Amino acid sequence: MKKRAVFRNSKHEYYHVQKFAEGQIELESRELAVSFEISQPVLNMIDAAIKNVQNGKVSEPVDLTEFEA
């Protein structure tokens, strides 16, 4: 006997499933990547780096030929 359930048109794509001894099953929605884990200062640094690249303010290319196999 297969133990599956299909939920059509569900609000979330992923769920954490808990099965209890009494036979009760609990589904809790799960987010795989939470966007608020990146702090605002880090986001500001990323934005500044992207603006620098777009404005052509970049360093010389790094030579990585010595690391090639």
MARROMI-604582 format. One line per 5 residues: number of its first residue (from 1); for each residue x, y, z of N, C-alpha, C, CB. Coordinates in nm, 2 decimals, padded with zeros to 4 digits. Glycine has a CB too. Layout:
NUM) X Y Z X Y Z X Y Z X Y Z | ...
***
This chain:
1) 00.08 -00.12 00.00 00.00 00.00 00.00 00.09 00.12 00.00 -00.10 00.00 00.12 | 00.06 00.22 -00.09 00.14 00.34 -00.10 00.08 00.44 -00.01 00.15 00.39 -00.25 | 00.17 00.51 00.06 00.12 00.62 00.15 00.15 00.75 00.09 00.19 00.60 00.29 | 00.06 00.80 00.01 00.07 00.93 -00.06 -00.06 01.01 -00.05 00.11 00.91 -00.20 | -00.04 01.14 -00.07 -00.16 01.23 -00.08 -00.12 01.33 -00.19 -00.19 01.29 00.06
6) -00.22 01.36 -00.27 -00.20 01.46 -00.37 -00.29 01.58 -00.34 -00.24 01.41 -00.52 | -00.23 01.70 -00.33 -00.30 01.82 -00.31 -00.30 01.91 -00.43 -00.24 01.90 -00.18 | -00.41 01.93 -00.49 -00.42 02.01 -00.61 -00.45 02.16 -00.57 -00.53 01.96 -00.70 | -00.39 02.25 -00.65 -00.41 02.39 -00.62 -00.37 02.43 -00.48 -00.55 02.43 -00.65 | -00.26 02.38 -00.43 -00.22 02.41 -00.29 -00.15 02.55 -00.29 -00.13 02.30 -00.23
11) -00.16 02.61 -00.17 -00.10 02.75 -00.16 00.06 02.74 -00.17 -00.14 02.81 -00.03 | 00.11 02.63 -00.12 00.26 02.62 -00.11 00.31 02.50 -00.18 00.30 02.61 00.04 | 00.43 02.50 -00.23 00.49 02.39 -00.30 00.55 02.28 -00.21 00.60 02.44 -00.40 | 00.60 02.32 -00.10 00.67 02.22 -00.01 00.60 02.23 00.13 00.82 02.25 00.00 | 00.59 02.11 00.19 00.54 02.10 00.32 00.63 02.01 00.41 00.39 02.04 00.32
16) 00.63 02.04 00.54 00.69 01.95 00.63 00.58 01.86 00.69 00.78 02.03 00.74 | 00.60 01.73 00.69 00.49 01.64 00.73 00.53 01.58 00.86 00.46 01.53 00.62 | 00.44 01.58 00.96 00.46 01.51 01.09 00.35 01.41 01.11 00.47 01.61 01.21 | 00.38 01.29 01.14 00.28 01.19 01.17 00.29 01.15 01.32 00.30 01.06 01.08 | 00.18 01.16 01.39 00.17 01.14 01.53 00.12 01.00 01.56 00.08 01.24 01.60
21) 00.15 00.95 01.68 00.12 00.81 01.72 -00.04 00.79 01.71 00.17 00.78 01.86 | -00.12 00.89 01.73 -00.26 00.87 01.73 -00.32 00.86 01.59 -00.33 00.99 01.80 | -00.23 00.88 01.49 -00.27 00.87 01.35 -00.29 01.01 01.29 -00.39 00.79 01.34 | -00.27 01.11 01.36 -00.29 01.25 01.31 -00.17 01.28 01.23 -00.31 01.35 01.43 | -00.20 01.35 01.12 -00.09 01.40 01.03 -00.10 01.55 01.02 -00.11 01.33 00.88
26) 00.01 01.62 01.04 00.02 01.76 01.03 00.11 01.81 00.92 00.07 01.82 01.17 | 00.05 01.90 00.84 00.13 01.96 00.73 00.16 02.10 00.76 00.05 01.95 00.59 | 00.29 02.14 00.75 00.33 02.27 00.78 00.40 02.33 00.66 00.42 02.28 00.91 | 00.36 02.44 00.61 00.42 02.49 00.49 00.57 02.52 00.51 00.35 02.62 00.44 | 00.65 02.50 00.41 00.79 02.52 00.42 00.84 02.61 00.31 00.86 02.38 00.42
31) 00.93 02.70 00.34 00.99 02.78 00.24 01.14 02.74 00.24 00.99 02.94 00.28 | 01.19 02.71 00.11 01.32 02.66 00.10 01.43 02.77 00.12 01.34 02.59 -00.04 | 01.39 02.89 00.08 01.49 03.00 00.09 01.41 03.12 00.14 01.56 03.03 -00.04 | 01.45 03.17 00.26 01.39 03.28 00.32 01.47 03.41 00.28 01.38 03.27 00.47 | 01.40 03.50 00.21 01.47 03.62 00.16 01.52 03.71 00.27 01.38 03.69 00.07
36) 01.46 03.72 00.39 01.50 03.82 00.49 01.62 03.77 00.57 01.38 03.84 00.58 | 01.69 03.66 00.53 01.81 03.62 00.60 01.93 03.71 00.56 01.84 03.48 00.57 | 01.92 03.78 00.45 02.03 03.86 00.41 02.01 04.00 00.47 02.04 03.87 00.25 | 02.10 04.05 00.55 02.09 04.18 00.62 02.09 04.29 00.52 02.20 04.19 00.72 | 02.03 04.40 00.56 02.02 04.52 00.48 02.16 04.58 00.44 01.94 04.63 00.55
41) 02.26 04.58 00.54 02.39 04.63 00.50 02.46 04.54 00.38 02.49 04.63 00.62 | 02.43 04.41 00.39 02.49 04.33 00.28 02.42 04.35 00.15 02.47 04.18 00.32 | 02.29 04.37 00.15 02.22 04.41 00.03 02.26 04.54 -00.03 02.06 04.41 00.06 | 02.29 04.64 00.06 02.35 04.77 00.02 02.48 04.75 -00.05 02.36 04.86 00.13 | 02.57 04.66 00.01 02.70 04.64 -00.05 02.69 04.57 -00.19 02.78 04.55 00.04
46) 02.59 04.48 -00.20 02.57 04.41 -00.33 02.52 04.51 -00.44 02.46 04.30 -00.32 | 02.43 04.60 -00.40 02.38 04.70 -00.49 02.49 04.80 -00.53 02.27 04.79 -00.42 | 02.58 04.83 -00.44 02.69 04.92 -00.47 02.79 04.85 -00.57 02.77 04.96 -00.35 | 02.81 04.72 -00.55 02.90 04.65 -00.63 02.84 04.64 -00.78 02.93 04.51 -00.58 | 02.72 04.61 -00.79 02.65 04.61 -00.92 02.66 04.74 -00.99 02.50 04.56 -00.90
51) 02.64 04.85 -00.92 02.65 04.98 -00.98 02.79 05.01 -01.03 02.61 05.09 -00.88 | 02.89 04.97 -00.95 03.03 04.98 -00.99 03.06 04.91 -01.12 03.12 04.93 -00.88 | 03.01 04.79 -01.13 03.03 04.71 -01.25 02.96 04.77 -01.37 02.98 04.56 -01.23 | 02.84 04.82 -01.35 02.76 04.88 -01.46 02.83 05.01 -01.51 02.62 04.91 -01.42 | 02.90 05.08 -01.41 02.96 05.21 -01.45 03.11 05.18 -01.50 02.97 05.30 -01.33
56) 03.15 05.06 -01.50 03.28 05.03 -01.55 03.39 05.05 -01.45 03.31 05.11 -01.67 | 03.36 05.06 -01.33 03.46 05.08 -01.22 03.49 04.94 -01.16 03.40 05.17 -01.10 | 03.58 04.87 -01.24 03.62 04.74 -01.20 03.77 04.72 -01.20 03.56 04.63 -01.30 | 03.82 04.62 -01.14 03.97 04.59 -01.14 04.01 04.52 -01.27 04.01 04.51 -01.02 | 04.14 04.51 -01.29 04.19 04.43 -01.40 04.16 04.28 -01.39 04.35 04.45 -01.41
61) 04.14 04.21 -01.49 04.11 04.07 -01.49 04.22 03.99 -01.41 04.09 04.00 -01.63 | 04.18 03.89 -01.33 04.28 03.81 -01.26 04.32 03.69 -01.35 04.21 03.76 -01.13 | 04.45 03.67 -01.35 04.51 03.56 -01.43 04.51 03.43 -01.35 04.66 03.59 -01.47 | 04.42 03.34 -01.39 04.41 03.21 -01.32 04.47 03.09 -01.39 04.26 03.18 -01.29 | 04.55 03.12 -01.49 04.61 03.01 -01.57 04.70 02.92 -01.49 04.69 03.07 -01.69
66) 04.76 02.96 -01.39 04.84 02.87 -01.31 04.76 02.77 -01.23 04.93 02.96 -01.21 | 04.63 02.79 -01.22 04.55 02.70 -01.14 04.48 02.60 -01.23 04.44 02.77 -01.06 | 04.49 02.61 -01.37 04.43 02.52 -01.46 04.50 02.38 -01.45 04.43 02.57 -01.60 | 04.42 02.28 -01.47 04.48 02.14 -01.46 04.55 02.10 -01.59 04.37 02.04 -01.43
***
